[in-house]
Amino acid sequence: MKKFTTKKSRKKGPVRAKKVSYDGIDFASGLEKYMYIALKKNKLFDMYEGEVFQLIEGFTFENTSIEKQGNGKGDYTNRGEKKVQGIKYTPDFSSYDYVIETKGRANERFPMVWKLFKKWMTDNKDTRSIYKPSNQITCEETIRIILEKRNS
């Protein structure tokens, strides 16, 4: 007789990083804390979540828009004819020559925000290098590249 085993399935859906406090700073993930320690150790730390970029200005949508709430709940009703909030982006770390966004696993929203941020940088002639390390190895690589650029 054949024995059936159940395969453990990988978790699906959004990944929630564990919030971590270190040096009096509340980080959204362990990877952010790791990046902070690496920046500090190499005397590269400047700001944690110190800059906010207005990627798209808010506006008034004057048309009718029949829909449910963004989460799919509520009545199917007119949600137009009112102010729509803009889109802001706050990177994890920034300095005069870099912007760093540590991102282990991106949510659905992030790839669009990242593209809008690149567009904002282009339109505003911001010449800083941007980095998006996704693990400790790429955090260390980010540090190496920044140091190399500063020393050349």
TIKOL-296512 format. One record per residue: z, y, x of N, C-alpha, C in turn; residue number from 1. Coordinates in Angstrom, 2 decimals. Each point is the difference from the previous one (the first is absolute). Layout:
{{Z,Y,X},{Z,Y,X},{Z,Y,X},NUM};
...
This chain:
{{0.00,-1.19,0.83},{0.00,1.19,-0.83},{0.00,1.25,0.88},1};
{{-0.87,0.95,-0.34},{-0.16,1.23,0.78},{1.14,0.98,-0.34},2};
{{0.57,0.57,1.05},{1.07,0.97,-0.19},{-0.60,1.42,0.01},3};
{{0.31,0.74,-1.02},{-0.52,1.37,-0.09},{1.05,0.97,0.52},4};
{{-0.46,0.90,0.84},{0.90,1.04,0.49},{-0.53,1.35,-0.46},5};
{{0.91,0.87,-0.27},{-0.43,1.34,-0.40},{-0.12,0.87,1.22},6};
{{-1.05,0.74,0.02},{-0.26,0.91,1.10},{0.74,1.30,-0.25},7};
{{0.69,0.49,1.01},{0.69,1.28,-0.17},{-1.05,1.10,0.00},8};
{{0.00,0.78,-1.05},{-0.99,1.08,-0.08},{0.55,1.26,0.66},9};
{{-0.92,0.73,0.59},{0.40,1.28,0.58},{0.25,0.99,-1.12},10};
{{0.93,0.90,0.26},{0.30,1.01,-1.01},{-1.21,0.90,-0.19},11};
{{-0.25,0.33,-1.23},{-1.08,0.91,-0.31},{0.60,1.28,-0.58},12};
{{-0.79,1.04,0.03},{0.48,1.26,-0.55},{0.48,0.92,1.10},13};
{{0.57,1.13,-0.39},{0.39,1.00,1.00},{1.13,-0.50,0.90},14};
{{-0.08,0.41,1.25},{1.03,-0.35,0.98},{0.94,1.19,0.09},15};
{{1.27,-0.26,-0.11},{0.99,1.06,0.09},{0.70,-0.08,1.35},16};
{{-0.19,1.03,0.83},{0.67,0.04,1.29},{1.47,0.32,-0.21},17};
{{0.83,-0.51,0.89},{1.43,0.28,-0.09},{0.30,1.34,0.66},18};
{{0.73,0.83,-0.72},{0.39,1.30,0.54},{1.07,-0.21,1.07},19};
{{-0.09,0.80,1.08},{0.88,-0.17,1.14},{0.49,1.38,0.46},20};
{{1.28,0.11,0.30},{0.54,1.24,0.55},{0.28,-0.19,1.49},21};
{{-0.34,1.04,0.78},{0.21,-0.04,1.44},{0.03,1.44,0.50},22};
{{0.94,0.34,0.87},{0.13,1.36,0.54},{0.11,1.04,-1.11},23};
{{0.56,-0.37,-1.13},{0.16,0.93,-1.11},{-1.28,0.26,-0.78},24};
{{-1.05,-0.78,0.27},{-1.27,0.15,-0.71},{-0.19,-1.23,-0.89},25};
{{-0.41,0.22,-1.22},{-0.29,-1.09,-0.93},{-1.49,-0.32,0.07},26};
{{-0.33,-1.13,0.62},{-1.39,-0.43,0.14},{-0.38,-0.88,-1.18},27};
{{-1.28,0.04,-0.37},{-0.49,-0.80,-1.13},{-0.23,-1.45,0.39},28};
{{-0.02,-0.29,1.32},{-0.23,-1.39,0.44},{0.52,-0.20,1.42},29};
{{0.13,-1.26,0.36},{0.39,-0.34,1.37},{-1.07,0.40,1.01},30};
{{-1.26,-0.02,-0.43},{-1.09,0.41,0.90},{0.09,1.49,0.32},31};
{{0.36,0.81,-0.98},{0.20,1.44,0.26},{1.13,0.20,1.00},32};
{{1.09,-0.74,-0.17},{1.13,0.08,0.94},{-0.45,-0.40,1.39},33};
{{-0.77,-1.08,0.11},{-0.50,-0.46,1.30},{-0.85,1.09,0.66},34};
{{-0.89,0.62,-0.77},{-0.86,1.05,0.53},{0.83,1.19,0.47},35};
{{1.00,0.36,-0.78},{0.89,1.11,0.36},{0.69,-0.26,1.34},36};
{{0.55,-1.21,0.16},{0.69,-0.35,1.24},{-0.97,0.06,1.18},37};
{{-1.22,-0.51,-0.20},{-1.00,0.02,1.07},{-0.41,1.43,0.36},38};
{{-0.19,0.85,-1.01},{-0.35,1.40,0.27},{1.13,0.71,0.74},39};
{{1.23,-0.22,-0.46},{1.16,0.65,0.61},{0.19,-0.45,1.45},40};
{{-0.14,-1.32,0.23},{0.16,-0.56,1.34},{-1.00,0.61,0.99},41};
{{-1.19,0.31,-0.50},{-1.05,0.56,0.85},{-0.10,1.53,-0.09},42};
{{1.03,0.62,-0.58},{0.10,1.45,-0.14},{-1.21,0.59,-0.72},43};
{{-0.46,-0.70,-1.04},{-1.16,0.44,-0.78},{0.38,0.38,-1.42},44};
{{1.26,-0.26,-0.39},{0.40,0.27,-1.39},{0.07,1.49,-0.26},45};
{{-0.59,0.42,-1.11},{0.06,1.39,-0.42},{0.56,0.10,-1.41},46};
{{-0.71,-0.60,-0.99},{0.43,0.11,-1.40},{-0.16,-1.33,-0.73},47};
{{0.95,-0.28,-0.89},{-0.14,-1.11,-0.94},{-0.17,0.61,-1.39},48};
{{-1.11,-0.30,-0.63},{-0.34,0.53,-1.32},{0.22,1.51,-0.07},49};
{{-0.42,0.68,1.07},{0.21,1.45,0.11},{-1.15,0.85,-0.50},50};
{{-1.12,-0.59,-0.32},{-1.16,0.75,-0.49},{-0.49,-0.60,-1.31},51};
{{-0.41,0.88,-0.90},{-0.58,-0.45,-1.26},{-1.39,0.64,-0.10},52};
{{-1.00,-0.82,-0.27},{-1.37,0.48,-0.12},{-0.43,-0.02,-1.46},53};
{{-0.48,1.13,-0.48},{-0.52,0.10,-1.38},{-1.46,-0.41,0.07},54};
{{-0.28,-1.25,-0.36},{-1.35,-0.54,0.12},{-0.92,0.49,-1.11},55};
{{0.53,0.06,-1.21},{-0.76,0.51,-1.15},{0.94,0.90,-0.79},56};
{{-0.47,1.18,-0.31},{0.80,0.94,-0.79},{0.12,-0.49,-1.45},57};
{{1.09,0.37,-0.63},{0.16,-0.29,-1.42},{-1.01,0.83,-0.79},58};
{{-0.27,-0.41,-1.22},{-0.96,0.72,-0.83},{0.32,-0.25,-1.47},59};
{{-0.62,0.78,-0.85},{0.16,-0.19,-1.43},{-1.22,-0.72,-0.54},60};
{{0.23,-1.13,-0.66},{-1.07,-0.76,-0.64},{-0.05,0.45,-1.45},61};
{{-1.06,0.71,-0.35},{-0.04,0.63,-1.32},{-0.63,-0.88,-1.07},62};
{{-0.63,-1.10,0.38},{-0.65,-0.88,-0.97},{1.03,-0.92,-0.67},63};
{{-0.44,-0.67,-1.04},{0.79,-1.05,-0.63},{-0.10,-1.24,0.88},64};
{{1.09,-0.72,0.15},{0.01,-1.25,0.76},{0.88,-0.99,-0.74},65};
{{-0.64,-0.91,-0.75},{0.75,-0.97,-0.80},{0.30,-1.21,0.88},66};
{{1.27,-0.25,0.24},{0.43,-1.07,0.90},{1.46,-0.32,-0.20},67};
{{0.42,-1.14,0.58},{1.42,-0.32,0.05},{0.56,0.65,1.26},68};
{{1.29,-0.11,0.21},{0.61,0.52,1.23},{-0.60,-0.73,1.19},69};
{{0.20,0.55,1.19},{-0.54,-0.60,1.23},{0.44,-1.44,0.21},70};
{{1.18,-0.36,-0.49},{0.49,-1.37,0.17},{-0.48,-0.92,-1.13},71};
{{-0.88,0.51,-0.88},{-0.53,-0.82,-1.09},{0.89,-0.08,-1.22},72};
{{1.12,0.71,0.04},{0.94,-0.05,-1.14},{-0.17,1.23,-0.87},73};
{{0.67,0.01,-1.11},{-0.03,1.15,-0.89},{-1.17,-0.04,-0.96},74};
{{-0.09,1.04,-0.79},{-1.05,0.10,-1.00},{-1.34,0.36,0.63},75};
{{-1.06,-0.42,-0.66},{-1.37,0.36,0.37},{-0.27,1.34,-0.66},76};
{{0.20,1.06,0.77},{-0.02,1.35,-0.57},{-0.61,0.98,0.98},77};
{{-0.13,1.25,-0.42},{-0.58,1.04,0.86},{0.97,0.35,1.13},78};
{{-0.39,-0.28,1.20},{0.81,0.35,1.17},{-0.73,1.04,0.86},79};
{{-1.01,0.60,-0.59},{-0.74,1.07,0.67},{0.57,1.34,-0.38},80};
{{-0.81,1.04,0.24},{0.36,1.37,-0.35},{1.33,0.42,0.61},81};
{{0.20,-0.37,1.27},{1.23,0.41,0.69},{-0.20,-0.02,1.51},82};
{{1.03,0.41,0.71},{-0.02,0.09,1.46},{0.04,-1.41,0.60},83};
{{-0.85,-0.22,1.01},{-0.01,-1.26,0.74},{0.55,0.30,1.39},84};
{{0.98,-0.78,0.43},{0.61,0.24,1.31},{-1.00,-0.27,1.12},85};
{{0.17,0.72,1.10},{-0.82,-0.20,1.17},{0.42,-1.27,0.72},86};
{{-0.67,-0.29,1.10},{0.33,-1.17,0.81},{0.50,0.49,1.36},87};
{{1.23,-0.41,0.34},{0.60,0.36,1.28},{0.15,-1.24,0.86},88};
{{0.08,0.22,1.30},{0.19,-1.11,0.94},{1.00,0.44,1.06},89};
{{1.01,-0.83,0.23},{1.01,0.25,1.04},{-0.06,-1.14,1.02},90};
{{-0.55,0.26,1.18},{-0.04,-1.06,1.02},{1.40,-0.27,0.56},91};
{{0.15,-1.18,0.60},{1.31,-0.38,0.53},{0.41,0.87,1.18},92};
{{-0.89,0.17,0.97},{0.32,0.75,1.22},{-1.13,0.95,0.32},93};
{{0.36,1.18,0.53},{-1.04,0.94,0.43},{0.51,0.85,1.13},94};
{{-0.95,0.51,0.78},{0.27,0.88,1.11},{-1.22,0.89,0.19},95};
{{-0.03,0.76,1.07},{-1.12,0.91,0.22},{-1.31,-0.73,0.30},96};
{{0.08,-1.26,0.46},{-1.23,-0.70,0.38},{-0.19,-1.35,-0.71},97};
{{0.90,-0.35,-0.90},{-0.16,-1.26,-0.73},{0.59,0.05,-1.40},98};
{{-0.51,-0.90,-0.82},{0.57,-0.33,-1.31},{0.03,-1.52,-0.06},99};
{{1.17,-0.57,-0.33},{0.15,-1.46,-0.05},{0.45,-0.42,-1.38},100};
{{-0.70,-0.96,-0.56},{0.38,-0.62,-1.27},{0.21,-1.49,0.26},101};
{{1.25,-0.44,0.04},{0.26,-1.43,0.18},{-0.22,-0.67,-1.35},102};
{{-0.82,-1.04,-0.01},{-0.36,-0.61,-1.27},{-0.13,-1.50,0.19},103};
{{1.06,-0.73,-0.36},{-0.05,-1.46,0.09},{-1.02,-0.56,-0.97},104};
{{0.23,0.20,-1.29},{-0.95,-0.42,-1.02},{-0.18,1.16,-0.96},105};
{{-1.23,0.44,-0.12},{-0.28,1.17,-0.84},{0.04,-0.36,-1.48},106};
{{0.46,0.96,-0.80},{-0.07,-0.16,-1.45},{-1.40,0.39,-0.47},107};
{{-0.25,-0.07,-1.28},{-1.33,0.32,-0.54},{-0.40,1.44,0.26},108};
{{0.94,0.89,-0.04},{-0.26,1.44,0.12},{-0.36,0.43,1.41},109};
{{0.59,-0.65,1.00},{-0.07,0.52,1.36},{-1.41,0.14,0.58},110};
{{-0.91,-0.98,-0.13},{-1.32,0.19,0.61},{-0.72,1.26,-0.47},111};
{{0.15,0.36,-1.26},{-0.64,1.23,-0.50},{0.68,1.23,0.60},112};
{{1.32,0.00,0.05},{0.74,1.13,0.57},{-0.35,0.17,1.48},113};
{{-0.14,-1.09,0.73},{-0.34,0.04,1.42},{-1.38,0.64,0.20},114};
{{-0.96,-0.35,-0.86},{-1.34,0.61,0.07},{0.08,1.49,-0.33},115};
{{0.75,0.34,-1.03},{0.15,1.41,-0.37},{0.68,0.78,1.13},116};
{{0.95,-0.63,0.69},{0.66,0.65,1.13},{-0.99,0.25,1.14},117};
{{-0.84,-0.98,0.29},{-1.04,0.20,1.03},{-0.94,1.14,-0.38},118};
{{-0.34,0.07,-1.28},{-0.86,1.09,-0.49},{0.72,1.34,0.15},119};
{{1.30,0.04,-0.34},{0.78,1.22,0.15},{0.01,0.45,1.46},120};
{{0.21,-0.95,0.91},{0.03,0.34,1.43},{-1.36,0.56,0.45},121};
{{-1.08,-0.61,-0.47},{-1.34,0.47,0.34},{-0.23,1.40,-0.53},122};
{{0.28,0.21,-1.28},{-0.22,1.30,-0.64},{0.85,1.10,0.62},123};
{{1.20,-0.35,0.47},{0.92,0.98,0.56},{-0.05,0.06,1.53},124};
{{-0.96,-0.70,0.58},{-0.21,-0.01,1.45},{1.29,-0.34,0.78},125};
{{0.75,-0.95,-0.54},{1.22,-0.50,0.65},{-0.46,-1.04,1.01},126};
{{0.22,0.25,1.28},{-0.55,-0.86,1.06},{0.98,-1.07,0.49},127};
{{1.14,-0.13,-0.65},{0.96,-1.02,0.44},{-0.59,-1.40,-0.18},128};
{{0.41,-0.91,0.86},{-0.36,-1.41,-0.15},{0.90,-0.60,-1.07},129};
{{-0.56,-0.92,-0.78},{0.82,-0.68,-1.00},{0.07,-1.48,0.33},130};
{{1.15,-0.60,-0.28},{0.26,-1.40,0.31},{0.60,-0.66,-1.23},131};
{{-0.36,-1.27,-0.19},{0.55,-0.77,-1.12},{0.42,-1.39,0.50},132};
{{1.08,-0.05,0.78},{0.46,-1.31,0.48},{0.55,-0.85,-1.15},133};
{{-0.26,-1.31,0.08},{0.40,-0.89,-1.09},{1.03,-1.05,0.42},134};
{{0.34,-0.02,1.29},{1.03,-0.93,0.48},{0.57,0.55,1.32},135};
{{0.96,-0.70,0.57},{0.64,0.50,1.21},{-0.97,0.09,1.17},136};
{{-0.92,-0.92,0.09},{-0.98,0.02,1.10},{-0.86,1.26,-0.08},137};
{{-0.48,0.33,-1.20},{-0.83,1.20,-0.12},{0.83,1.28,0.09},138};
{{1.30,-0.07,-0.28},{0.89,1.15,0.25},{0.04,0.27,1.51},139};
{{0.18,-1.06,0.78},{0.04,0.14,1.46},{-1.34,0.50,0.54},140};
{{-1.09,-0.48,-0.57},{-1.34,0.45,0.41},{-0.18,1.49,-0.33},141};
{{0.52,0.43,-1.13},{-0.06,1.41,-0.38},{0.72,0.86,1.03},142};
{{1.19,-0.42,0.40},{0.77,0.73,1.02},{-0.81,0.09,1.29},143};
{{-0.58,-1.13,0.43},{-0.79,-0.03,1.24},{-1.15,1.00,-0.05},144};
{{-0.72,0.02,-1.13},{-1.16,0.90,-0.14},{0.44,1.46,0.02},145};
{{1.08,0.33,-0.72},{0.48,1.39,-0.03},{0.40,0.44,1.41},146};
{{0.76,-0.86,0.70},{0.42,0.34,1.38},{-1.20,0.19,0.91},147};
{{-0.97,-0.88,-0.14},{-1.22,0.07,0.81},{-0.74,1.33,-0.25},148};
{{-0.12,0.38,-1.27},{-0.68,1.26,-0.35},{0.77,1.19,0.55},149};
{{1.31,-0.03,-0.11},{0.81,1.13,0.49},{-0.02,0.12,1.51},150};
{{-0.14,-1.12,0.68},{0.01,0.02,1.47},{-1.36,0.24,0.62},151};
{{-1.04,0.09,-0.83},{-1.34,0.22,0.59},{-0.43,1.45,-0.08},152};
